[in-house]
Amino acid sequence: MQIQTGRKQMPFNKKLAILGAGNLGTSIARGLYESGKYKPKRITLTRRHIERLEAFAKLGFKVQRDNSAAVKDADILLITVEPQKINELLEEIAPVINADRHIVISCVTGVSIAQIRKQIGKPVPVVRSMPNTAIAIRQSMTCLASEKGNGEALKMAREIFSTVGKTLEIEEEQMAAATALAACGIAFFLRGIRAASQGGIEIGFDSEKALFIAAQTALGSAQLLLEHHSHPESEIDRVTTPRGITISGLNQMEHEGFSSAMITGIVTAWEKAAKVYK
């Protein structure tokens, strides 16, 4: 498994267009801005409701409604529209895409590289990317996939997304799974933190303190795994003792279906992600 973290090299000489800058697109823009490694003046954000990009315009980003104009001015095209809108977008920008110049990076769930290239009608390099909204604070888990022969495009995508979190190269058929575990996973883990904080309120903390304790504990738990390269059970063993407090709580959670609920939720999201684009 090859996990990439922040790198020194960046495609500074390239211009980016983030097409369909909604929640995900603006999160990517925010993360690139916060990294300090990409000048906002080299990034164009497009959206129909351009007034919602006013804050980014003030930061120095170019903002506009015209997707074709943004493509003409860019080298790397990040597509962040919803699946039901990608056909319309690709039809709009296909005439101005230059296969010798442009790289397409799609963050759209369920749409294959072959489908994107067929709609564009040109042999443009295409990379599929699945980040999550933690990209806004440079903590995204971004999965990347491309076809053989697109190594340079994949490297370019990796350079961009490694600036705003960690990246992992996967097979394209695993992209639906990446959507469920990494992108939807943000919501799943947040719901877990919320549940823990509600338990904290039940046992005497006010809501603010309970949420702070739960969130910091979740952060520490994740860091233990990432820094120790350990399995969750090995870290659990460190805090469980015979007839102890922790094991009694864990066992009760399992009796209530904690693990099975999480697994079922992820599988359900995966099944829907595989069918979302038709």
C-alpha positions as CSV (number, residue, x, y, z in Angstrom):
1,M,0.0,0.0,0.0
2,Q,1.5,3.3,-1.1
3,I,0.2,6.2,1.0
4,Q,1.4,9.7,0.0
5,T,1.7,12.7,2.3
6,G,2.6,16.3,1.6
7,R,5.4,16.7,-1.0
8,K,7.8,19.5,-1.8
9,Q,7.1,19.4,-5.6
10,M,3.9,21.1,-6.9
11,P,2.7,22.0,-10.4
12,F,3.2,25.7,-9.7
13,N,3.3,26.6,-13.3
14,K,-0.1,25.0,-14.0
15,K,-3.5,26.8,-13.8
16,L,-6.5,25.0,-12.2
17,A,-10.2,25.3,-12.9
18,I,-12.5,23.8,-10.3
19,L,-15.7,23.3,-12.2
20,G,-18.9,23.2,-10.1
21,A,-17.5,24.7,-6.9
22,G,-20.1,23.6,-4.4
23,N,-19.2,22.2,-0.9
24,L,-16.5,19.8,-2.2
25,G,-15.0,22.2,-4.8
26,T,-14.8,25.1,-2.4
27,S,-13.3,22.7,0.3
28,I,-10.5,21.8,-2.2
29,A,-10.0,25.5,-3.0
30,R,-9.8,26.3,0.7
31,G,-7.3,23.5,1.4
32,L,-5.0,24.6,-1.5
33,Y,-5.2,28.2,-0.3
34,E,-4.4,27.2,3.3
35,S,-1.4,25.1,2.2
36,G,0.3,28.3,0.9
37,K,1.7,26.3,-2.0
38,Y,-0.8,27.3,-4.7
39,K,-1.5,30.9,-5.5
40,P,-5.3,31.6,-5.6
41,K,-4.9,33.8,-8.7
42,R,-4.0,30.6,-10.5
43,I,-7.2,28.9,-9.6
44,T,-10.6,29.6,-11.2
45,L,-13.9,28.5,-9.5
46,T,-17.1,28.2,-11.4
47,R,-20.6,28.1,-10.2
48,R,-24.0,29.1,-11.5
49,H,-24.8,31.1,-8.3
50,I,-21.5,33.0,-8.5
51,E,-22.5,35.2,-5.5
52,R,-21.8,32.2,-3.3
53,L,-18.2,32.5,-4.2
54,E,-17.8,36.0,-3.1
55,A,-15.6,35.1,-0.1
56,F,-13.2,33.3,-2.5
57,A,-13.0,36.2,-4.8
58,K,-11.9,38.3,-1.9
59,L,-9.1,35.8,-1.3
60,G,-7.8,36.3,-4.8
61,F,-9.5,33.4,-6.6
62,K,-10.9,33.9,-10.0
63,V,-14.7,33.2,-10.0
64,Q,-17.1,33.0,-12.9
65,R,-20.1,31.3,-14.3
66,D,-18.7,30.4,-17.7
67,N,-17.2,26.9,-17.6
68,S,-15.8,27.0,-21.1
69,A,-13.9,30.2,-20.4
70,A,-12.5,28.7,-17.3
71,V,-11.3,25.7,-19.2
72,K,-9.6,27.8,-21.8
73,D,-7.6,29.5,-19.1
74,A,-6.6,26.3,-17.2
75,D,-4.3,23.4,-17.6
76,I,-5.9,21.1,-15.0
77,L,-9.6,20.7,-14.8
78,L,-11.1,19.5,-11.5
79,I,-14.7,18.4,-12.0
80,T,-16.7,18.6,-8.7
81,V,-20.3,18.7,-9.9
82,E,-23.0,16.3,-8.7
83,P,-23.4,13.1,-10.8
84,Q,-26.6,14.2,-12.4
85,K,-24.9,17.4,-13.7
86,I,-21.8,15.9,-15.3
87,N,-23.3,15.1,-18.7
88,E,-24.4,18.7,-19.2
89,L,-21.0,20.0,-18.0
90,L,-19.0,17.7,-20.3
91,E,-21.1,18.6,-23.2
92,E,-20.5,22.3,-22.5
93,I,-16.7,22.1,-22.2
94,A,-15.8,19.3,-24.6
95,P,-15.3,21.7,-27.6
96,V,-12.7,23.7,-25.8
97,I,-10.8,20.8,-24.2
98,N,-7.3,20.3,-25.7
99,A,-6.1,16.7,-25.3
100,D,-2.5,17.8,-25.6
101,R,-2.8,20.4,-22.9
102,H,-5.5,19.5,-20.4
103,I,-5.7,17.0,-17.6
104,V,-9.1,16.1,-16.3
105,I,-9.5,15.1,-12.6
106,S,-13.0,14.0,-11.8
107,C,-14.3,14.0,-8.2
108,V,-17.7,12.8,-9.4
109,T,-19.1,9.6,-7.8
110,G,-19.9,6.7,-10.1
111,V,-18.7,8.1,-13.4
112,S,-16.0,6.0,-15.0
113,I,-12.9,7.2,-16.9
114,A,-14.2,5.6,-20.0
115,Q,-17.6,7.4,-19.7
116,I,-15.9,10.7,-19.2
117,R,-13.6,10.3,-22.1
118,K,-16.4,9.1,-24.4
119,Q,-18.4,12.2,-23.6
120,I,-15.5,14.5,-24.2
121,G,-14.7,12.7,-27.4
122,K,-10.9,13.3,-27.2
123,P,-8.0,11.2,-25.8
124,V,-7.5,13.6,-22.8
125,P,-5.8,12.1,-19.7
126,V,-8.4,11.5,-17.0
127,V,-7.9,10.7,-13.3
128,R,-10.6,9.8,-10.9
129,S,-10.3,11.3,-7.4
130,M,-12.3,10.8,-4.2
131,P,-11.3,13.3,-1.5
132,N,-13.4,14.2,1.5
133,T,-14.4,17.5,3.0
134,A,-11.5,17.4,5.5
135,I,-9.5,18.7,2.6
136,A,-10.5,22.2,3.7
137,I,-8.2,21.7,6.8
138,R,-5.6,19.8,4.8
139,Q,-6.6,16.4,6.4
140,S,-8.3,14.7,3.5
141,M,-8.1,11.0,2.7
142,T,-8.0,11.1,-1.1
143,C,-8.2,8.0,-3.3
144,L,-6.9,8.2,-6.8
145,A,-7.3,6.0,-9.9
146,S,-6.3,6.2,-13.5
147,E,-5.6,4.0,-16.5
148,K,-2.2,2.7,-17.4
149,G,-0.3,5.1,-19.5
150,N,-1.6,8.1,-17.6
151,G,1.3,8.2,-15.1
152,E,2.0,11.8,-15.6
153,A,-1.6,12.9,-15.0
154,L,-1.8,10.6,-12.0
155,K,1.4,12.1,-10.6
156,M,0.0,15.6,-11.1
157,A,-3.2,14.7,-9.2
158,R,-1.2,13.1,-6.5
159,E,1.0,16.3,-6.1
160,I,-2.1,18.4,-5.8
161,F,-4.0,16.3,-3.3
162,S,-0.9,15.4,-1.2
163,T,-0.7,19.1,-0.4
164,V,-4.1,18.9,1.4
165,G,-3.9,15.5,3.1
166,K,-3.0,11.9,2.3
167,T,-3.5,10.1,-0.9
168,L,-3.8,6.4,-1.8
169,E,-3.7,5.0,-5.4
170,I,-6.4,2.3,-5.9
171,E,-7.9,0.4,-8.8
172,E,-10.8,2.2,-10.6
173,E,-13.3,-0.5,-9.6
174,Q,-12.6,0.4,-6.0
175,M,-13.8,4.0,-6.3
176,A,-17.3,3.3,-5.1
177,A,-15.8,1.7,-2.0
178,A,-13.6,4.8,-1.5
179,T,-16.7,6.9,-1.7
180,A,-18.4,4.9,1.0
181,L,-15.4,4.6,3.4
182,A,-13.6,7.9,2.9
183,A,-16.0,10.5,1.6
184,C,-19.2,9.3,3.3
185,G,-17.0,8.1,6.2
186,I,-16.6,11.7,7.4
187,A,-20.3,11.7,8.2
188,F,-20.2,8.3,9.8
189,F,-17.3,9.1,12.2
190,L,-18.9,12.5,13.0
191,R,-22.1,10.7,14.0
192,G,-20.0,8.5,16.2
193,I,-18.4,11.5,17.9
194,R,-21.9,13.0,18.3
195,A,-23.1,9.9,20.0
196,A,-20.1,9.8,22.3
197,S,-20.8,13.5,23.3
198,Q,-24.4,12.7,24.0
199,G,-23.3,9.9,26.2
200,G,-21.0,12.5,27.9
201,I,-24.0,14.7,28.6
202,E,-25.9,11.7,30.1
203,I,-23.1,11.2,32.6
204,G,-22.8,14.8,33.7
205,F,-20.8,17.0,31.3
206,D,-22.4,20.0,29.7
207,S,-22.7,19.8,25.9
208,E,-19.7,21.9,25.0
209,K,-17.3,20.0,27.3
210,A,-18.7,16.6,26.2
211,L,-18.2,17.4,22.5
212,F,-14.7,18.7,23.1
213,I,-13.7,15.6,25.1
214,A,-15.3,13.3,22.5
215,A,-13.7,15.0,19.5
216,Q,-10.2,15.2,21.0
217,T,-10.4,11.5,22.1
218,A,-11.4,10.5,18.5
219,L,-8.5,12.5,17.1
220,G,-6.1,10.9,19.5
221,S,-7.4,7.4,18.7
222,A,-6.9,8.0,15.0
223,Q,-3.4,9.3,15.5
224,L,-2.4,6.3,17.6
225,L,-3.2,4.0,14.6
226,L,-1.5,6.2,12.0
227,E,1.7,6.9,14.0
228,H,2.0,3.4,15.6
229,H,1.0,1.6,12.3
230,S,-1.1,-0.6,14.6
231,H,-4.4,-2.4,14.5
232,P,-7.3,-1.0,16.5
233,E,-7.5,-4.2,18.6
234,S,-3.9,-3.9,19.7
235,E,-4.6,-0.3,21.0
236,I,-7.8,-1.5,22.6
237,D,-5.9,-4.2,24.5
238,R,-3.8,-1.4,26.1
239,V,-6.9,0.1,27.8
240,T,-8.9,-3.0,28.7
241,T,-8.3,-5.1,31.8
242,P,-10.0,-8.2,33.2
243,R,-13.4,-7.2,34.7
244,G,-12.5,-3.6,33.9
245,I,-14.5,-0.5,33.1
246,T,-13.6,-0.3,29.4
247,I,-14.4,-3.9,28.4
248,S,-17.8,-3.7,30.1
249,G,-18.6,-0.6,28.0
250,L,-17.3,-2.2,24.8
251,N,-19.2,-5.4,25.3
252,Q,-22.4,-3.5,25.9
253,M,-21.9,-1.5,22.7
254,E,-21.4,-4.7,20.8
255,H,-24.6,-6.2,22.3
256,E,-26.4,-3.1,20.9
257,G,-24.9,-3.7,17.5
258,F,-22.3,-1.0,17.3
259,S,-19.9,-2.7,14.9
260,S,-22.5,-4.3,12.8
261,A,-24.4,-1.0,12.4
262,M,-21.2,0.7,11.1
263,I,-20.4,-2.1,8.7
264,T,-23.9,-2.2,7.4
265,G,-24.0,1.5,6.9
266,I,-20.7,1.5,4.9
267,V,-21.9,-1.4,2.7
268,T,-25.2,0.4,2.1
269,A,-23.4,3.5,1.0
270,W,-21.1,1.5,-1.2
271,E,-24.1,-0.2,-3.0
272,K,-25.7,3.2,-3.6
273,A,-22.4,4.8,-4.8
274,A,-22.0,2.1,-7.5
275,K,-25.5,3.0,-8.9
276,V,-25.7,6.8,-8.5
277,Y,-24.7,7.6,-12.1
278,K,-26.8,6.3,-15.0
